[in-house]
Amino acid sequence: MSVQAQGREIRILALGDSLVAGYGLARGEGFVAQLEAALRARGIPARVLDGGVSGDTTAGGLARLDWALAEAPDAAIVALGGNDGLRAIDPAATYANLDAILTRLAARNIPVLLAGMLAPPNLGAEYGAAFRGAYERLARAHDVVFYPFFLDGVAAEPALNQPDGIHPNARGVAVMVERILPAVERLIEKARS
């Protein structure tokens, strides 16, 4: 595989909310730790930097972006928007915040994997389509690696979630990591080219 055993450690910022921060999980069970372990198991020297803040919205992620970039990442995973959907924030505002984040990362030549999110179904089909569409439009506009749904295979699966039905348990995080790994490997290829 082209991303394996290629020199120096690659530093990947995971900018997100509780799904990145590992809400309700023991140390080592969250997304950051499991993703780093999965990359290293594939022979990819990677360090995943924890830029997850529980409860954060896309506006919060934008506000703390410069702080998060202080660790000088080579690449970034942007996994924000779940709380925007839970709070029924206008998808145009979500788009604008993510657009600003992606623009600032591009200005620093940091390749991005954009992890999409879906709105809760109780907000209706129109809101859901606008919310999902914001991520699709951003992915096209910024030419980023796009993973359409961060919780793919985990959302609405009781055995893979904590009792709140929103946050994945350790098994759920393992499914998330397994599914997003090919996209992360594409991100690493972009960062190394």
Secondary structure, DSSP 8 states (H G I E B T S, - for coil): -TTTT-SS-EEEEEEESHHHHTTT--TTSSHHHHHHHHHHHTT--EEEEEEE-TT--HHHHHHTHHHHGGG--SEEEEE--HHHHHTT--HHHHHHHHHHHHHHHHHTT--EEEE-----GGG-HHHHHHHHHHHHHHHHHHT-EEES-TTTTTTT-GGGB-TTSSSB-HHHHHHHHHHHHHHHHHHHHHHH-
